[in-house]
């Protein structure tokens, strides 16, 4: 039996990215792998969604990037969270908490 990949709910990608880079700077490729690893391959973020989100978040001032060498000596853009991004992360976590609580209530009743 194979696992079915889940689609990310609209708006959760930015939350996941902010949470990942809160812990440590990461490049886009590493973020995608980390999401797959943490979720036991249940979630997969495609490059066509990930990189536009990173550029959008950097433009909003939530992330800052710098080119660095990877473990394989390749150049990659590493992203880190900014103070503005940290504030946004806390707002997104509050929204996610309210949303998941609301869904849980419906699932308990239905």
C-alpha positions, 0 to 999 in steps of 0.5 A: 500500500503506497502513501498518498501525498497530501496537498498543502492547505492554501497559506500553510507553505509560508507558515512552514517556511517561517517555522523551518528558518526560525530554527536555522538558515536553510536553502530552498532545496533543504527546506523541501527535503526537511518538510518531506523528512519531518512528515514521513514523506506525507507532504511534498513541496514542489519547486514551482510553489516553494521558490515563488513563496521564498521570493515573495516572503523576501520581498515582504521582509520576512526573510533575508537571503545570502549566497553560501556554499552547501555541504557539497561545495555548491552555491545556494541561497540560504534564507533566515528569518527577520524580526518582521518574519518572526512577528509574522510567524507568531501571527500565522501560528495563532491563525493556524491554532484557531483554524485547527481548533475550529476544524477539530470541533466540527470533526467531534460533532459530525 
